[in-house]
Amino acid sequence: MVNAFKLILLCLAALGGTTTCLEILFEQFEQFSGFDIVDMKLRVRKFNRTMMTLNGTIFIRQPIDNDLVFHTDLFHSRLGNQQFNHYPGRLPTCGFCDFFDNLHNVYEEHIHDIVNVPALNECPVLVREAHILDKVFPSSVLPPFCPTGLWKIVISGRLNEEEKLNYHMVVKVYENNYFG
């Protein structure tokens, strides 16, 4: 889920007093397997006319250490019509504990409001419930080369190369033009 936050700030100034910023919205979140390890009861909901947020609870059902390794695959739909093509880019593979340590070290401002998030250097991550309330996807983490359209991020957790956890999220990247 949060591997997708490993990106950097982008706002481009255009000619004529118009500013173009890339924005990102949650579209969908779905877990397919691994409910006995991590059960993510998360849903995307419309917060207002222009904003979608992520809400729910993540139940960590058993202690997890770095043996559970996250792998990601990215898919892009340029037209936003759900016809996804595999994107050659990859996010780094890392263990469960290292993943949360990286979030704390690089993206602390984006996770500080998640209730009961695993602490920095906590390994193994103990049984808990983490609560997410009206979390907006932080557009400031977009890379400068991010194409607009729909993006599907498929994340799998593997233990000894056997898939134990699988979920995906779909986000929409679009240009937000406004006069500055």
C-alpha positions in Angstrom: 0.0 0.0 0.0 2.5 2.7 1.1 5.3 1.6 -1.2 3.7 3.8 -3.7 4.6 6.8 -1.4 8.3 6.4 -2.4 8.1 9.3 -4.9 9.1 13.0 -4.9 7.5 16.5 -5.2 6.3 17.9 -8.5 4.7 21.2 -9.5 5.6 22.7 -12.9 5.1 26.4 -13.7 3.8 27.0 -17.2 3.8 30.2 -19.3 1.0 32.8 -19.2 0.4 32.8 -15.4 -1.1 29.3 -15.3 0.3 26.8 -12.9 0.0 23.1 -13.6 0.3 20.6 -10.8 0.0 16.9 -11.0 -2.6 15.6 -8.5 -3.2 12.0 -7.4 -6.4 10.5 -6.1 -7.2 7.1 -4.7 -9.6 5.2 -7.0 -9.6 1.6 -5.5 -8.0 -0.6 -2.9 -8.5 -4.3 -2.7 -6.8 -7.2 -0.8 -6.8 -10.7 -2.4 -4.9 -12.9 0.0 -3.0 -12.9 3.2 -5.9 -12.1 5.5 -4.4 -14.4 8.2 -1.2 -12.3 8.2 -2.4 -8.7 7.5 -6.1 -8.0 7.1 -6.6 -4.6 5.4 -10.2 -3.5 5.9 -9.6 -0.3 3.7 -11.9 1.4 1.3 -11.8 4.4 -0.9 -14.6 6.9 -0.3 -15.6 10.2 -1.8 -14.7 12.9 0.8 -16.1 15.9 -1.1 -16.8 16.8 -4.7 -13.1 16.7 -5.7 -11.4 14.5 -3.2 -11.2 10.7 -2.6 -9.7 9.4 0.7 -8.6 6.1 2.1 -10.3 4.9 5.3 -10.3 1.8 7.5 -8.2 -0.4 9.7 -5.2 -2.6 9.1 -5.2 -5.6 11.4 -1.7 -7.2 11.8 -2.7 -10.7 12.9 0.7 -12.1 13.8 4.2 -10.7 14.4 6.0 -10.0 11.1 9.7 -9.5 10.5 11.9 -8.9 7.5 11.3 -12.4 6.2 8.1 -11.2 4.6 9.4 -9.3 1.5 7.3 -6.9 -0.5 7.4 -6.9 -4.3 5.7 -4.4 -6.5 4.5 -4.3 -10.1 3.2 -1.1 -11.7 0.6 -1.0 -14.5 -0.4 2.2 -16.4 -3.6 3.0 -18.3 -2.8 6.2 -20.2 -6.4 6.8 -21.2 -7.8 5.9 -17.8 -10.0 3.2 -19.3 -8.8 0.3 -17.2 -6.7 -1.2 -20.0 -3.5 -1.5 -18.1 0.0 -2.1 -19.6 2.8 -3.4 -17.4 5.1 -0.5 -16.7 8.8 -1.3 -16.7 9.6 0.8 -13.6 9.9 -0.9 -10.2 9.9 0.1 -6.6 12.6 -1.4 -4.5 12.0 -4.8 -2.9 12.3 -4.8 0.9 11.3 -6.6 4.1 8.3 -5.7 6.1 10.3 -3.9 8.9 12.6 -2.1 6.5 9.5 -0.8 4.7 8.2 0.9 7.8 11.6 2.2 8.8 11.9 3.8 5.3 8.5 5.4 5.8 9.6 6.9 9.1 12.9 8.1 7.7 11.7 9.6 4.4 7.9 10.1 4.6 7.2 10.8 8.3 4.9 13.8 7.5 2.7 11.4 5.4 2.3 8.7 8.1 2.2 10.7 11.3 -1.6 10.7 11.4 -2.0 7.0 11.0 -3.0 5.7 14.4 -0.8 3.0 15.9 1.6 2.7 12.9 4.6 0.5 13.7 7.4 2.5 15.3 10.8 3.2 13.8 13.2 0.2 14.3 10.3 -2.0 15.5 11.1 -5.5 14.3 9.3 -7.8 14.4 6.2 -5.7 14.0 3.8 -6.9 16.7 0.1 -7.7 16.5 -1.9 -4.4 16.3 -4.6 -2.5 14.6 -3.6 0.6 12.7 -6.3 3.1 11.8 -6.4 5.3 8.7 -9.0 8.1 8.7 -9.6 10.2 5.6 -6.1 9.8 4.2 -5.5 11.7 1.0 -2.8 10.3 -1.3 0.0 12.9 -1.0 0.5 14.4 -4.4 3.8 15.8 -3.2 5.4 12.4 -3.6 5.0 12.2 -7.4 8.1 12.0 -9.5 8.7 14.6 -12.2 8.4 11.9 -14.9 5.0 10.5 -13.9 2.6 10.2 -16.8 -1.1 11.0 -16.2 -3.8 8.3 -16.3 -4.7 5.4 -14.0 -2.0 3.5 -12.2 -2.4 0.1 -10.7 0.1 -0.8 -8.0 0.1 -4.6 -7.3 1.9 -5.5 -4.1 2.7 -9.0 -3.0 4.3 -10.2 0.3 6.5 -13.3 -0.2 7.9 -15.6 2.5 10.6 -17.9 1.1 9.5 -16.9 -2.5 6.0 -18.1 -1.8 3.3 -15.5 -2.1 1.5 -15.0 1.2 -0.1 -11.6 0.8 -1.4 -9.8 -2.2 -3.3 -6.5 -2.7 -3.5 -3.7 -5.2 -4.5 -0.1 -5.3 -5.5 2.0 -8.3 -4.7 5.7 -8.3 -5.6 8.5 -10.8 -2.8 10.9 -11.8 -4.1 14.1 -13.5 -3.0 17.7 -14.2 -4.7 20.3 -12.1 -4.6 23.6 -14.0 -5.3 26.8 -12.1 -4.4 30.4 -12.4 -1.6 31.6 -10.1 
